[in-house]
Amino acid sequence: MYAIIRAGGKQYRVEKGDVVRVERLDGEVGSKVTLGEVLLVGGDDLKVGSPTVAGASVEGTVVEHDRGAKIRVFKYKKRKHYRRTRGHRQHVTAVRIDAVRAS
């Protein structure tokens, strides 16, 4: 059984045993988290939500807190000698999926 969840403005396809890196979640390493925004539950019986599936949830365990890859933000205006470079690293949480519950 698999599910499509929404976390941090992005959508992820998850199954039991997967490790997914989502935007920072509250909780200590080793604690249980419940991801409640389930958009679709698939498998033998497909359930599509409008926008979410009622009663469905995905349970997981926090594996680690980390920071993502650095991105460079570069601003430039031609012929005006204007250049600005900034960087950004998003805080992420790795979550191991323990169970996908349809209802």
Jmol script that loads the backbone (N, CA, C; Angstrom):
load data "model"
ATOM      1  N   MET A   1       0.848  -1.168   0.000  1.00  0.00           N
ATOM      2  CA  MET A   1       0.000   0.000   0.000  1.00  0.00           C
ATOM      3  C   MET A   1       0.896   1.234   0.000  1.00  0.00           C
ATOM      4  N   TYR A   2       0.532   2.233  -0.757  1.00  0.00           N
ATOM      5  CA  TYR A   2       1.292   3.467  -0.828  1.00  0.00           C
ATOM      6  C   TYR A   2       0.353   4.644  -0.632  1.00  0.00           C
ATOM      7  N   ALA A   3       0.947   5.808  -0.412  1.00  0.00           N
ATOM      8  CA  ALA A   3       0.155   7.020  -0.214  1.00  0.00           C
ATOM      9  C   ALA A   3       0.898   8.196  -0.827  1.00  0.00           C
ATOM     10  N   ILE A   4       0.125   9.211  -1.199  1.00  0.00           N
ATOM     11  CA  ILE A   4       0.696  10.474  -1.635  1.00  0.00           C
ATOM     12  C   ILE A   4       0.359  11.492  -0.551  1.00  0.00           C
ATOM     13  N   ILE A   5       1.406  12.066   0.043  1.00  0.00           N
ATOM     14  CA  ILE A   5       1.207  13.004   1.148  1.00  0.00           C
ATOM     15  C   ILE A   5       1.708  14.379   0.746  1.00  0.00           C
ATOM     16  N   ARG A   6       1.228  15.387   1.478  1.00  0.00           N
ATOM     17  CA  ARG A   6       1.704  16.745   1.283  1.00  0.00           C
ATOM     18  C   ARG A   6       2.375  17.191   2.578  1.00  0.00           C
ATOM     19  N   ALA A   7       3.632  17.636   2.452  1.00  0.00           N
ATOM     20  CA  ALA A   7       4.380  18.120   3.615  1.00  0.00           C
ATOM     21  C   ALA A   7       5.274  19.259   3.149  1.00  0.00           C
ATOM     22  N   GLY A   8       5.151  20.399   3.770  1.00  0.00           N
ATOM     23  CA  GLY A   8       5.987  21.536   3.429  1.00  0.00           C
ATOM     24  C   GLY A   8       5.732  22.093   2.049  1.00  0.00           C
ATOM     25  N   GLY A   9       4.509  21.964   1.535  1.00  0.00           N
ATOM     26  CA  GLY A   9       4.182  22.499   0.221  1.00  0.00           C
ATOM     27  C   GLY A   9       4.582  21.607  -0.932  1.00  0.00           C
ATOM     28  N   LYS A  10       5.127  20.423  -0.649  1.00  0.00           N
ATOM     29  CA  LYS A  10       5.522  19.483  -1.696  1.00  0.00           C
ATOM     30  C   LYS A  10       4.772  18.174  -1.500  1.00  0.00           C
ATOM     31  N   GLN A  11       4.695  17.379  -2.563  1.00  0.00           N
ATOM     32  CA  GLN A  11       4.004  16.103  -2.493  1.00  0.00           C
ATOM     33  C   GLN A  11       5.010  14.967  -2.631  1.00  0.00           C
ATOM     34  N   TYR A  12       4.795  13.903  -1.849  1.00  0.00           N
ATOM     35  CA  TYR A  12       5.695  12.763  -1.831  1.00  0.00           C
ATOM     36  C   TYR A  12       4.888  11.475  -1.942  1.00  0.00           C
ATOM     37  N   ARG A  13       5.422  10.505  -2.688  1.00  0.00           N
ATOM     38  CA  ARG A  13       4.841   9.165  -2.751  1.00  0.00           C
ATOM     39  C   ARG A  13       5.613   8.302  -1.770  1.00  0.00           C
ATOM     40  N   VAL A  14       4.919   7.737  -0.785  1.00  0.00           N
ATOM     41  CA  VAL A  14       5.585   6.993   0.279  1.00  0.00           C
ATOM     42  C   VAL A  14       4.969   5.612   0.433  1.00  0.00           C
ATOM     43  N   GLU A  15       5.804   4.677   0.876  1.00  0.00           N
ATOM     44  CA  GLU A  15       5.381   3.329   1.244  1.00  0.00           C
ATOM     45  C   GLU A  15       6.007   2.996   2.588  1.00  0.00           C
ATOM     46  N   LYS A  16       5.570   1.905   3.180  1.00  0.00           N
ATOM     47  CA  LYS A  16       6.142   1.463   4.443  1.00  0.00           C
ATOM     48  C   LYS A  16       7.615   1.122   4.235  1.00  0.00           C
ATOM     49  N   GLY A  17       8.473   1.648   5.106  1.00  0.00           N
ATOM     50  CA  GLY A  17       9.903   1.389   5.022  1.00  0.00           C
ATOM     51  C   GLY A  17      10.697   2.464   4.300  1.00  0.00           C
ATOM     52  N   ASP A  18      10.029   3.370   3.580  1.00  0.00           N
ATOM     53  CA  ASP A  18      10.729   4.442   2.871  1.00  0.00           C
ATOM     54  C   ASP A  18      11.279   5.465   3.867  1.00  0.00           C
ATOM     55  N   VAL A  19      12.369   6.115   3.475  1.00  0.00           N
ATOM     56  CA  VAL A  19      12.891   7.252   4.228  1.00  0.00           C
ATOM     57  C   VAL A  19      12.764   8.468   3.323  1.00  0.00           C
ATOM     58  N   VAL A  20      11.991   9.440   3.762  1.00  0.00           N
ATOM     59  CA  VAL A  20      11.713  10.624   2.954  1.00  0.00           C
ATOM     60  C   VAL A  20      12.232  11.854   3.693  1.00  0.00           C
ATOM     61  N   ARG A  21      12.814  12.787   2.947  1.00  0.00           N
ATOM     62  CA  ARG A  21      13.352  14.028   3.524  1.00  0.00           C
ATOM     63  C   ARG A  21      12.350  15.151   3.253  1.00  0.00           C
ATOM     64  N   VAL A  22      11.700  15.624   4.306  1.00  0.00           N
ATOM     65  CA  VAL A  22      10.698  16.682   4.198  1.00  0.00           C
ATOM     66  C   VAL A  22      11.215  17.922   4.905  1.00  0.00           C
ATOM     67  N   GLU A  23      10.543  19.048   4.707  1.00  0.00           N
ATOM     68  CA  GLU A  23      10.935  20.267   5.408  1.00  0.00           C
ATOM     69  C   GLU A  23      10.814  20.057   6.908  1.00  0.00           C
ATOM     70  N   ARG A  24      11.550  20.840   7.650  1.00  0.00           N
ATOM     71  CA  ARG A  24      11.748  20.656   9.085  1.00  0.00           C
ATOM     72  C   ARG A  24      10.443  20.396   9.840  1.00  0.00           C
ATOM     73  N   LEU A  25      10.430  19.311  10.637  1.00  0.00           N
ATOM     74  CA  LEU A  25       9.303  18.962  11.499  1.00  0.00           C
ATOM     75  C   LEU A  25       9.752  19.069  12.947  1.00  0.00           C
ATOM     76  N   ASP A  26       8.817  19.400  13.818  1.00  0.00           N
ATOM     77  CA  ASP A  26       9.122  19.417  15.244  1.00  0.00           C
ATOM     78  C   ASP A  26       9.188  17.984  15.744  1.00  0.00           C
ATOM     79  N   GLY A  27      10.055  17.748  16.684  1.00  0.00           N
ATOM     80  CA  GLY A  27      10.169  16.419  17.275  1.00  0.00           C
ATOM     81  C   GLY A  27      11.619  16.004  17.373  1.00  0.00           C
ATOM     82  N   GLU A  28      11.903  15.248  18.416  1.00  0.00           N
ATOM     83  CA  GLU A  28      13.256  14.751  18.640  1.00  0.00           C
ATOM     84  C   GLU A  28      13.536  13.560  17.728  1.00  0.00           C
ATOM     85  N   VAL A  29      14.812  13.254  17.549  1.00  0.00           N
ATOM     86  CA  VAL A  29      15.201  12.065  16.785  1.00  0.00           C
ATOM     87  C   VAL A  29      14.703  10.834  17.539  1.00  0.00           C
ATOM     88  N   GLY A  30      13.998   9.958  16.840  1.00  0.00           N
ATOM     89  CA  GLY A  30      13.423   8.765  17.447  1.00  0.00           C
ATOM     90  C   GLY A  30      11.964   8.911  17.834  1.00  0.00           C
ATOM     91  N   SER A  31      11.427  10.124  17.780  1.00  0.00           N
ATOM     92  CA  SER A  31      10.034  10.321  18.150  1.00  0.00           C
ATOM     93  C   SER A  31       9.119   9.994  16.971  1.00  0.00           C
ATOM     94  N   LYS A  32       7.867   9.724  17.271  1.00  0.00           N
ATOM     95  CA  LYS A  32       6.863   9.371  16.260  1.00  0.00           C
ATOM     96  C   LYS A  32       6.185  10.643  15.758  1.00  0.00           C
ATOM     97  N   VAL A  33       5.925  10.689  14.451  1.00  0.00           N
ATOM     98  CA  VAL A  33       5.196  11.806  13.855  1.00  0.00           C
ATOM     99  C   VAL A  33       4.066  11.233  13.016  1.00  0.00           C
ATOM    100  N   THR A  34       2.987  12.000  12.886  1.00  0.00           N
ATOM    101  CA  THR A  34       1.859  11.625  12.055  1.00  0.00           C
ATOM    102  C   THR A  34       1.684  12.680  10.979  1.00  0.00           C
ATOM    103  N   LEU A  35       1.725  12.234   9.733  1.00  0.00           N
ATOM    104  CA  LEU A  35       1.522  13.127   8.596  1.00  0.00           C
ATOM    105  C   LEU A  35       0.074  12.963   8.157  1.00  0.00           C
ATOM    106  N   GLY A  36      -0.753  13.982   8.392  1.00  0.00           N
ATOM    107  CA  GLY A  36      -2.187  13.852   8.207  1.00  0.00           C
ATOM    108  C   GLY A  36      -2.723  14.273   6.858  1.00  0.00           C
ATOM    109  N   GLU A  37      -1.947  15.019   6.072  1.00  0.00           N
ATOM    110  CA  GLU A  37      -2.437  15.475   4.775  1.00  0.00           C
ATOM    111  C   GLU A  37      -2.187  14.401   3.722  1.00  0.00           C
ATOM    112  N   VAL A  38      -3.061  13.411   3.671  1.00  0.00           N
ATOM    113  CA  VAL A  38      -2.944  12.311   2.719  1.00  0.00           C
ATOM    114  C   VAL A  38      -3.868  12.615   1.547  1.00  0.00           C
ATOM    115  N   LEU A  39      -3.283  12.754   0.363  1.00  0.00           N
ATOM    116  CA  LEU A  39      -4.059  13.121  -0.820  1.00  0.00           C
ATOM    117  C   LEU A  39      -4.603  11.909  -1.556  1.00  0.00           C
ATOM    118  N   LEU A  40      -3.906  10.762  -1.456  1.00  0.00           N
ATOM    119  CA  LEU A  40      -4.308   9.558  -2.179  1.00  0.00           C
ATOM    120  C   LEU A  40      -3.764   8.355  -1.444  1.00  0.00           C
ATOM    121  N   VAL A  41      -4.550   7.294  -1.386  1.00  0.00           N
ATOM    122  CA  VAL A  41      -4.097   6.017  -0.843  1.00  0.00           C
ATOM    123  C   VAL A  41      -4.292   4.985  -1.928  1.00  0.00           C
ATOM    124  N   GLY A  42      -3.211   4.307  -2.315  1.00  0.00           N
ATOM    125  CA  GLY A  42      -3.269   3.333  -3.400  1.00  0.00           C
ATOM    126  C   GLY A  42      -2.946   1.939  -2.911  1.00  0.00           C
ATOM    127  N   GLY A  43      -3.133   0.997  -3.798  1.00  0.00           N
ATOM    128  CA  GLY A  43      -2.904  -0.401  -3.485  1.00  0.00           C
ATOM    129  C   GLY A  43      -3.997  -1.209  -4.148  1.00  0.00           C
ATOM    130  N   ASP A  44      -4.616  -2.119  -3.390  1.00  0.00           N
ATOM    131  CA  ASP A  44      -5.724  -2.906  -3.929  1.00  0.00           C
ATOM    132  C   ASP A  44      -6.953  -2.034  -4.178  1.00  0.00           C
ATOM    133  N   ASP A  45      -7.205  -1.106  -3.264  1.00  0.00           N
ATOM    134  CA  ASP A  45      -8.364  -0.227  -3.370  1.00  0.00           C
ATOM    135  C   ASP A  45      -7.866   1.213  -3.397  1.00  0.00           C
ATOM    136  N   LEU A  46      -8.084   1.910  -4.497  1.00  0.00           N
ATOM    137  CA  LEU A  46      -7.608   3.281  -4.661  1.00  0.00           C
ATOM    138  C   LEU A  46      -8.603   4.258  -4.047  1.00  0.00           C
ATOM    139  N   LYS A  47      -8.094   5.139  -3.177  1.00  0.00           N
ATOM    140  CA  LYS A  47      -8.931   6.172  -2.568  1.00  0.00           C
ATOM    141  C   LYS A  47      -8.310   7.519  -2.875  1.00  0.00           C
ATOM    142  N   VAL A  48      -9.067   8.379  -3.522  1.00  0.00           N
ATOM    143  CA  VAL A  48      -8.602   9.714  -3.884  1.00  0.00           C
ATOM    144  C   VAL A  48      -9.370  10.719  -3.038  1.00  0.00           C
ATOM    145  N   GLY A  49      -8.644  11.653  -2.439  1.00  0.00           N
ATOM    146  CA  GLY A  49      -9.277  12.650  -1.585  1.00  0.00           C
ATOM    147  C   GLY A  49      -9.677  13.881  -2.364  1.00  0.00           C
ATOM    148  N   SER A  50     -10.537  14.676  -1.731  1.00  0.00           N
ATOM    149  CA  SER A  50     -10.926  15.941  -2.347  1.00  0.00           C
ATOM    150  C   SER A  50     -10.973  17.024  -1.263  1.00  0.00           C
ATOM    151  N   PRO A  51      -9.915  17.646  -0.839  1.00  0.00           N
ATOM    152  CA  PRO A  51      -8.537  17.443  -1.273  1.00  0.00           C
ATOM    153  C   PRO A  51      -7.801  16.342  -0.520  1.00  0.00           C
ATOM    154  N   THR A  52      -8.264  15.940   0.678  1.00  0.00           N
ATOM    155  CA  THR A  52      -7.565  14.892   1.422  1.00  0.00           C
ATOM    156  C   THR A  52      -8.503  13.716   1.659  1.00  0.00           C
ATOM    157  N   VAL A  53      -7.923  12.553   1.903  1.00  0.00           N
ATOM    158  CA  VAL A  53      -8.689  11.347   2.208  1.00  0.00           C
ATOM    159  C   VAL A  53      -9.090  11.398   3.676  1.00  0.00           C
ATOM    160  N   ALA A  54     -10.390  11.315   3.953  1.00  0.00           N
ATOM    161  CA  ALA A  54     -10.887  11.409   5.324  1.00  0.00           C
ATOM    162  C   ALA A  54     -10.442  10.191   6.128  1.00  0.00           C
ATOM    163  N   GLY A  55      -9.844  10.434   7.282  1.00  0.00           N
ATOM    164  CA  GLY A  55      -9.441   9.365   8.182  1.00  0.00           C
ATOM    165  C   GLY A  55      -8.112   8.710   7.850  1.00  0.00           C
ATOM    166  N   ALA A  56      -7.494   9.077   6.761  1.00  0.00           N
ATOM    167  CA  ALA A  56      -6.220   8.463   6.377  1.00  0.00           C
ATOM    168  C   ALA A  56      -5.068   9.201   7.047  1.00  0.00           C
ATOM    169  N   SER A  57      -4.007   8.455   7.367  1.00  0.00           N
ATOM    170  CA  SER A  57      -2.826   9.067   7.965  1.00  0.00           C
ATOM    171  C   SER A  57      -1.605   8.224   7.648  1.00  0.00           C
ATOM    172  N   VAL A  58      -0.460   8.841   7.767  1.00  0.00           N
ATOM    173  CA  VAL A  58       0.819   8.166   7.569  1.00  0.00           C
ATOM    174  C   VAL A  58       1.633   8.391   8.833  1.00  0.00           C
ATOM    175  N   GLU A  59       2.114   7.301   9.422  1.00  0.00           N
ATOM    176  CA  GLU A  59       2.889   7.390  10.648  1.00  0.00           C
ATOM    177  C   GLU A  59       4.350   7.105  10.352  1.00  0.00           C
ATOM    178  N   GLY A  60       5.226   7.852  11.022  1.00  0.00           N
ATOM    179  CA  GLY A  60       6.648   7.674  10.785  1.00  0.00           C
ATOM    180  C   GLY A  60       7.465   7.985  12.012  1.00  0.00           C
ATOM    181  N   THR A  61       8.765   7.732  11.903  1.00  0.00           N
ATOM    182  CA  THR A  61       9.716   7.981  12.972  1.00  0.00           C
ATOM    183  C   THR A  61      10.776   8.949  12.460  1.00  0.00           C
ATOM    184  N   VAL A  62      11.107   9.952  13.261  1.00  0.00           N
ATOM    185  CA  VAL A  62      12.138  10.909  12.883  1.00  0.00           C
ATOM    186  C   VAL A  62      13.495  10.221  12.963  1.00  0.00           C
ATOM    187  N   VAL A  63      14.216  10.216  11.839  1.00  0.00           N
ATOM    188  CA  VAL A  63      15.526   9.578  11.788  1.00  0.00           C
ATOM    189  C   VAL A  63      16.626  10.588  12.081  1.00  0.00           C
ATOM    190  N   GLU A  64      16.569  11.768  11.437  1.00  0.00           N
ATOM    191  CA  GLU A  64      17.586  12.783  11.677  1.00  0.00           C
ATOM    192  C   GLU A  64      17.074  14.151  11.251  1.00  0.00           C
ATOM    193  N   HIS A  65      17.718  15.180  11.798  1.00  0.00           N
ATOM    194  CA  HIS A  65      17.522  16.563  11.367  1.00  0.00           C
ATOM    195  C   HIS A  65      18.799  16.981  10.657  1.00  0.00           C
ATOM    196  N   ASP A  66      18.648  17.660   9.520  1.00  0.00           N
ATOM    197  CA  ASP A  66      19.806  18.002   8.706  1.00  0.00           C
ATOM    198  C   ASP A  66      19.504  19.287   7.952  1.00  0.00           C
ATOM    199  N   ARG A  67      20.432  19.687   7.109  1.00  0.00           N
ATOM    200  CA  ARG A  67      20.206  20.805   6.211  1.00  0.00           C
ATOM    201  C   ARG A  67      20.439  20.321   4.789  1.00  0.00           C
ATOM    202  N   GLY A  68      19.628  20.824   3.871  1.00  0.00           N
ATOM    203  CA  GLY A  68      19.713  20.403   2.482  1.00  0.00           C
ATOM    204  C   GLY A  68      20.917  20.994   1.772  1.00  0.00           C
ATOM    205  N   ALA A  69      21.001  20.735   0.493  1.00  0.00           N
ATOM    206  CA  ALA A  69      22.095  21.252  -0.320  1.00  0.00           C
ATOM    207  C   ALA A  69      21.986  22.765  -0.435  1.00  0.00           C
ATOM    208  N   LYS A  70      23.131  23.431  -0.557  1.00  0.00           N
ATOM    209  CA  LYS A  70      23.149  24.878  -0.661  1.00  0.00           C
ATOM    210  C   LYS A  70      22.762  25.304  -2.071  1.00  0.00           C
ATOM    211  N   ILE A  71      21.871  26.284  -2.150  1.00  0.00           N
ATOM    212  CA  ILE A  71      21.531  26.868  -3.442  1.00  0.00           C
ATOM    213  C   ILE A  71      22.061  28.287  -3.474  1.00  0.00           C
ATOM    214  N   ARG A  72      22.378  28.756  -4.658  1.00  0.00           N
ATOM    215  CA  ARG A  72      22.892  30.111  -4.826  1.00  0.00           C
ATOM    216  C   ARG A  72      21.820  30.976  -5.458  1.00  0.00           C
ATOM    217  N   VAL A  73      21.577  32.134  -4.861  1.00  0.00           N
ATOM    218  CA  VAL A  73      20.620  33.097  -5.377  1.00  0.00           C
ATOM    219  C   VAL A  73      21.444  34.261  -5.924  1.00  0.00           C
ATOM    220  N   PHE A  74      21.360  34.486  -7.227  1.00  0.00           N
ATOM    221  CA  PHE A  74      22.193  35.495  -7.883  1.00  0.00           C
ATOM    222  C   PHE A  74      21.303  36.517  -8.567  1.00  0.00           C
ATOM    223  N   LYS A  75      21.479  37.789  -8.210  1.00  0.00           N
ATOM    224  CA  LYS A  75      20.737  38.880  -8.830  1.00  0.00           C
ATOM    225  C   LYS A  75      21.703  39.665  -9.713  1.00  0.00           C
ATOM    226  N   TYR A  76      21.228  40.097 -10.859  1.00  0.00           N
ATOM    227  CA  TYR A  76      22.110  40.744 -11.833  1.00  0.00           C
ATOM    228  C   TYR A  76      21.312  41.709 -12.688  1.00  0.00           C
ATOM    229  N   LYS A  77      21.841  42.901 -12.869  1.00  0.00           N
ATOM    230  CA  LYS A  77      21.252  43.863 -13.805  1.00  0.00           C
ATOM    231  C   LYS A  77      22.345  44.273 -14.782  1.00  0.00           C
ATOM    232  N   LYS A  78      22.083  44.046 -16.045  1.00  0.00           N
ATOM    233  CA  LYS A  78      23.117  44.319 -17.042  1.00  0.00           C
ATOM    234  C   LYS A  78      23.391  45.814 -17.162  1.00  0.00           C
ATOM    235  N   ARG A  79      24.634  46.118 -17.429  1.00  0.00           N
ATOM    236  CA  ARG A  79      25.128  47.479 -17.661  1.00  0.00           C
ATOM    237  C   ARG A  79      24.972  48.422 -16.469  1.00  0.00           C
ATOM    238  N   LYS A  80      24.616  47.939 -15.298  1.00  0.00           N
ATOM    239  CA  LYS A  80      24.438  48.800 -14.129  1.00  0.00           C
ATOM    240  C   LYS A  80      25.418  48.466 -12.996  1.00  0.00           C
ATOM    241  N   HIS A  81      26.288  47.508 -13.234  1.00  0.00           N
ATOM    242  CA  HIS A  81      27.269  47.060 -12.246  1.00  0.00           C
ATOM    243  C   HIS A  81      26.578  46.631 -10.934  1.00  0.00           C
ATOM    244  N   TYR A  82      25.470  45.905 -11.079  1.00  0.00           N
ATOM    245  CA  TYR A  82      24.711  45.421  -9.927  1.00  0.00           C
ATOM    246  C   TYR A  82      24.753  43.901  -9.919  1.00  0.00           C
ATOM    247  N   ARG A  83      25.395  43.346  -8.902  1.00  0.00           N
ATOM    248  CA  ARG A  83      25.461  41.891  -8.736  1.00  0.00           C
ATOM    249  C   ARG A  83      25.356  41.577  -7.250  1.00  0.00           C
ATOM    250  N   ARG A  84      24.499  40.646  -6.887  1.00  0.00           N
ATOM    251  CA  ARG A  84      24.351  40.209  -5.502  1.00  0.00           C
ATOM    252  C   ARG A  84      24.265  38.689  -5.483  1.00  0.00           C
ATOM    253  N   THR A  85      25.022  38.066  -4.622  1.00  0.00           N
ATOM    254  CA  THR A  85      24.994  36.611  -4.484  1.00  0.00           C
ATOM    255  C   THR A  85      24.677  36.277  -3.037  1.00  0.00           C
ATOM    256  N   ARG A  86      23.688  35.431  -2.858  1.00  0.00           N
ATOM    257  CA  ARG A  86      23.332  34.934  -1.529  1.00  0.00           C
ATOM    258  C   ARG A  86      23.156  33.435  -1.607  1.00  0.00           C
ATOM    259  N   GLY A  87      23.268  32.788  -0.487  1.00  0.00           N
ATOM    260  CA  GLY A  87      23.068  31.346  -0.438  1.00  0.00           C
ATOM    261  C   GLY A  87      21.951  30.999   0.529  1.00  0.00           C
ATOM    262  N   HIS A  88      21.441  29.775   0.404  1.00  0.00           N
ATOM    263  CA  HIS A  88      20.370  29.313   1.286  1.00  0.00           C
ATOM    264  C   HIS A  88      20.480  27.805   1.459  1.00  0.00           C
ATOM    265  N   ARG A  89      20.298  27.331   2.688  1.00  0.00           N
ATOM    266  CA  ARG A  89      20.225  25.896   2.971  1.00  0.00           C
ATOM    267  C   ARG A  89      18.971  25.644   3.792  1.00  0.00           C
ATOM    268  N   GLN A  90      18.073  24.843   3.242  1.00  0.00           N
ATOM    269  CA  GLN A  90      16.801  24.555   3.906  1.00  0.00           C
ATOM    270  C   GLN A  90      16.999  23.503   4.991  1.00  0.00           C
ATOM    271  N   HIS A  91      16.350  23.690   6.128  1.00  0.00           N
ATOM    272  CA  HIS A  91      16.371  22.674   7.183  1.00  0.00           C
ATOM    273  C   HIS A  91      15.432  21.540   6.783  1.00  0.00           C
ATOM    274  N   VAL A  92      15.893  20.309   6.879  1.00  0.00           N
ATOM    275  CA  VAL A  92      15.095  19.146   6.498  1.00  0.00           C
ATOM    276  C   VAL A  92      15.101  18.122   7.626  1.00  0.00           C
ATOM    277  N   THR A  93      14.094  17.266   7.608  1.00  0.00           N
ATOM    278  CA  THR A  93      13.972  16.176   8.554  1.00  0.00           C
ATOM    279  C   THR A  93      13.800  14.886   7.774  1.00  0.00           C
ATOM    280  N   ALA A  94      14.578  13.882   8.094  1.00  0.00           N
ATOM    281  CA  ALA A  94      14.432  12.563   7.478  1.00  0.00           C
ATOM    282  C   ALA A  94      13.452  11.756   8.323  1.00  0.00           C
ATOM    283  N   VAL A  95      12.411  11.225   7.672  1.00  0.00           N
ATOM    284  CA  VAL A  95      11.361  10.471   8.357  1.00  0.00           C
ATOM    285  C   VAL A  95      11.267   9.086   7.729  1.00  0.00           C
ATOM    286  N   ARG A  96      11.338   8.039   8.560  1.00  0.00           N
ATOM    287  CA  ARG A  96      11.130   6.675   8.097  1.00  0.00           C
ATOM    288  C   ARG A  96       9.658   6.339   8.257  1.00  0.00           C
ATOM    289  N   ILE A  97       9.009   5.900   7.173  1.00  0.00           N
ATOM    290  CA  ILE A  97       7.576   5.620   7.177  1.00  0.00           C
ATOM    291  C   ILE A  97       7.343   4.259   7.821  1.00  0.00           C
ATOM    292  N   ASP A  98       6.521   4.239   8.883  1.00  0.00           N
ATOM    293  CA  ASP A  98       6.227   3.003   9.602  1.00  0.00           C
ATOM    294  C   ASP A  98       4.906   2.375   9.160  1.00  0.00           C
ATOM    295  N   ALA A  99       3.904   3.191   8.864  1.00  0.00           N
ATOM    296  CA  ALA A  99       2.593   2.640   8.514  1.00  0.00           C
ATOM    297  C   ALA A  99       1.815   3.633   7.669  1.00  0.00           C
ATOM    298  N   VAL A 100       1.021   3.081   6.753  1.00  0.00           N
ATOM    299  CA  VAL A 100       0.076   3.868   5.951  1.00  0.00           C
ATOM    300  C   VAL A 100      -1.311   3.376   6.319  1.00  0.00           C
ATOM    301  N   ARG A 101      -2.115   4.245   6.908  1.00  0.00           N
ATOM    302  CA  ARG A 101      -3.462   3.858   7.360  1.00  0.00           C
ATOM    303  C   ARG A 101      -4.497   4.517   6.444  1.00  0.00           C
ATOM    304  N   ALA A 102      -5.393   3.678   5.895  1.00  0.00           N
ATOM    305  CA  ALA A 102      -6.402   4.191   4.970  1.00  0.00           C
ATOM    306  C   ALA A 102      -7.598   4.798   5.704  1.00  0.00           C
ATOM    307  N   SER A 103      -7.940   4.302   6.857  1.00  0.00           N
ATOM    308  CA  SER A 103      -9.074   4.870   7.607  1.00  0.00           C
ATOM    309  C   SER A 103      -8.946   4.591   9.078  1.00  0.00           C
TER     310      SER A 103
END
end "model"
wireframe off; spacefill off
backbone 0.3
color backbone group
